[in-house]
Amino acid sequence: MGQGIGKTVRDVMHEGAQCIGAHESLRRASQMMRDLGVGALPICGDDDRLKGIITDRDIVIKCCAEGKDLDRTVAIELARGLVWVEARSSVEEALEKLEQHQIKRLPVIDQHRIVGMVSEADLAKELPDNKLAEFVHRVYAPA
């Protein structure tokens, strides 16, 4: 098991997250997800600042299932909450943020710019066994 105590998000994140432009189509977003092998993309505005995040599930549920046009619907229309984590934050802080917002991935910000993405799995594998068991119980135990 990992030794997450003392590690920062920067230590475990996936560097160089690619953004979908706020006004790019959902077809483009889905093609980027396919090509990058990811299930979520940060959405960035013309100012290169984070505007939200979009997942493959968002595209299916909020566009395809609703009969919307993949070519006319743009990423910002489906943007979900502006939740992110600082690169220097601890693994534990990032996990708390994921749990609090009931999400599985976070954009990582440094100096007001996106520098990567981190997932629940990336963070959880850094926890010692006793903390991992506690985390899994909190996240997956029935309410």
Solvent accessible surface area in square Angstrom, and as a share of the most:
residue,aa,sasa,rsa
1,M,129,0.58
2,G,20,0.19
3,Q,134,0.59
4,G,0,0.00
5,I,109,0.55
6,G,70,0.67
7,K,73,0.31
8,T,41,0.24
9,V,0,0.00
10,R,101,0.37
11,D,90,0.47
12,V,20,0.11
13,M,19,0.08
14,H,113,0.51
15,E,140,0.63
16,G,58,0.56
17,A,27,0.21
18,Q,99,0.44
19,C,36,0.22
20,I,0,0.00
21,G,22,0.21
22,A,7,0.05
23,H,129,0.58
24,E,65,0.29
25,S,24,0.16
26,L,0,0.00
27,R,99,0.36
28,R,104,0.38
29,A,0,0.00
30,S,40,0.26
31,Q,64,0.28
32,M,12,0.05
33,M,10,0.04
34,R,169,0.62
35,D,95,0.49
36,L,72,0.36
37,G,68,0.65
38,V,66,0.38
39,G,13,0.13
40,A,6,0.04
41,L,3,0.01
42,P,2,0.01
43,I,0,0.00
44,C,6,0.04
45,G,14,0.14
46,D,144,0.74
47,D,76,0.39
48,D,80,0.41
49,R,97,0.35
50,L,20,0.10
51,K,80,0.34
52,G,1,0.01
53,I,17,0.09
54,I,0,0.00
55,T,9,0.05
56,D,70,0.36
57,R,167,0.61
58,D,10,0.05
59,I,9,0.05
60,V,85,0.49
61,I,77,0.39
62,K,80,0.34
63,C,0,0.00
64,C,66,0.39
65,A,77,0.60
66,E,119,0.53
67,G,69,0.67
68,K,102,0.43
69,D,64,0.33
70,L,39,0.20
71,D,77,0.40
72,R,200,0.73
73,T,8,0.05
74,V,32,0.18
75,A,0,0.00
76,I,61,0.31
77,E,108,0.48
78,L,9,0.04
79,A,36,0.28
80,R,89,0.32
81,G,51,0.49
82,L,101,0.50
83,V,29,0.17
84,W,89,0.31
85,V,4,0.02
86,E,47,0.21
87,A,2,0.02
88,R,180,0.66
89,S,15,0.10
90,S,31,0.20
91,V,0,0.00
92,E,41,0.19
93,E,95,0.42
94,A,0,0.00
95,L,6,0.03
96,E,106,0.47
97,K,62,0.26
98,L,3,0.01
99,E,44,0.20
100,Q,137,0.61
101,H,79,0.35
102,Q,141,0.63
103,I,37,0.19
104,K,111,0.47
105,R,84,0.31
106,L,0,0.00
107,P,2,0.01
108,V,0,0.00
109,I,14,0.07
110,D,35,0.18
111,Q,147,0.66
112,H,130,0.58
113,R,99,0.36
114,I,31,0.16
115,V,39,0.23
116,G,0,0.00
117,M,25,0.11
118,V,1,0.01
119,S,29,0.19
120,E,21,0.09
121,A,71,0.55
122,D,12,0.06
123,L,0,0.00
124,A,14,0.11
125,K,120,0.51
126,E,20,0.09
127,L,4,0.02
128,P,32,0.20
129,D,94,0.49
130,N,112,0.57
131,K,80,0.34
132,L,39,0.19
133,A,65,0.50
134,E,96,0.43
135,F,5,0.02
136,V,65,0.38
137,H,125,0.56
138,R,104,0.38
139,V,39,0.22
140,Y,123,0.47
141,A,36,0.28
142,P,130,0.82
143,A,155,1.20
